[in-house]
C-alpha cells in the first residue's frame, strides 16, 4: 500500500490511523501490543518527516507473513540524527523508541531526499483462528524504484 500526504502536522494522525487499519486488515487478528507498536513507530516516522522536511510525504506499507515494513519518503536529504536527551527533555527520544520497537530500521538517500524505514514483528492476538489476508512484501528492487518515481512525481 502506498499513499501521499501533505507534509503538515494535521495529516499525521489520519495517516497513522490508516497505517494501523491496514495492518489490522492484513493480519486478520493483530495483537493490541503490535497495533500500539505500529501506531507509535508510524507516528514517530511521520512526525519527524513533517518536522524536518518540506513538501509532501510518501508512505509505503508492506506485510510479509509476520512482519510489516513501513517506509516514509521525504524531501530532506539529511539523515535522521539522534540527539542527547536528559530526563527533563520532552522531545528527542523518537529514534530510540523506533529502534526499541522494531526488528530493523534505517534510512536510505533517494533522488529527492530520503527514505526512512522500520520493520516490525506482527504478533497475532491470542484468539487467532488462523485466517488472514496476508500479502507478501514486493521485491526490494521494484519497491524502491517505484517509490522514488512516484515520490518524484508527487513533489515535482
N, C-alpha and C positions, 0 to 999 in steps of 0.2 A: 504494500500500500504506500502510495506517495501523495503528498499534498503540499501546497504552498500557502503560507500565511504572511500577512504583513508583519514586518519586524517591529511591532509595538506591544507594550505590556498587556493591553486588553485582550490580545489574541492568544496569550499563553494558556490561560485557563481552558478555553474551548478546545485548543489543540491537545492539551494534556488529557482532557476527558475523552476526546476522540481516540487517542492512543490506547488508553486503558479499555475503552469499549471494544476496540478491535481485538486487543489481546484476550479479553473475556470471550468474545465470539469465536476466535480461532481455537482456543484451548478447550472449550466445552465446559470445563469446570476449574477455573483458575482459583487457586487458594487466595485468601484475603491477604496473606503475607506477600505473595508475588504481586498482587494488584497494587498494594501500597508501595512496594519497591519500584515497580514500573512507573507509578504516578510520581514518586519523588525524583527518580532519575530523569524522567521526561521534563518535569518542572525545572530542575537544575540546568539541563542542557538548553532548554528553550529560553529560560531567563538569562543565562549567560550570553547566548547569541543575541538576544534583544539588547542587553546592556552594553555589549562590546562591539556591535556591528550596526550598520545601517542598511536599509532596504529589506526586501522580502527574505523569508527563510523557507527552505525546502525541508520537509520532514519525510524520512523513509522509515518504514516499519516492516520487518520480515520475521517469520517464525519458521523454525525447524524443530521437529519433534519435541524437544524440551527446552528450547532456548528462543529468546526474542532478541533481534538486533534492531536497535534504534539509532538512526542517523539524523543529524541536524546539520544542514549546509547553511553557511552564512557568508557574507561578503568581506569579512575581515581576514586577511591572510596571517595575522599574528596567532601563534599557538596559545592555547589556554595556559594560564600561569597560576600555580599555587602560590599563595602568599602566606607569610607567617601570621598567625592569629593568637590573640590572648583569650583568656577565659571570659573577659568582658566584651569582646567583639561580637556584634550581632550578625556580621556577614563574614564571608571568606572561607566557609567550610564546605562549599558545594562540591569542589573537585574531590575532597577527601570522602564525602558521602558517596559520590558516584563510584569511586574506587572501592569502597567498602561493600556496596550493594551489587556490584557487577562481577561477572566471571572474567571479563576482559573489557578494556576500554582504551580509547586513544583518539588520535586526530591525524588527519592527512591533509596536505595542501591540495587545493583544487585550482582550476583555471581562474576562478573568480573569488577566491577566498580560501575557505577550509571546510572540511567535513569533520565533525566531532561525533564519535560513535560509542555506543555502550552495548555490550552483550550480556543479557541477563538470563539466569536459570528460571524456568517456568515450572512451578510446582502445582500439581492438581489438588483440588480440595479433597478432604478425606472422604467425601461421599461420591467420588468419581465413579461413574457407571461404565467407563471405558470408551465412551463415544466422544468424538471430537471432530472438528473441522480443520485440522492442522494442514498448513501449506508449507512446502519446502522452501528453504532460502534459495533465491536465484543465485547463479554462479557469480562470484565476486567481480569478474571482469565486466560482465554485462550490466550488473547493478551499478558499478562505478561509472562506466561510460554513459549510461542513460541518465544517471543522476546529474552529472556535470552538464550534459546537453540540456536537460530540462531546466536546471537551475540557471544556466546561462541565458536561456530564452526568457525566463521569468524576470531576470534583472536587467535585461537589455532594453 
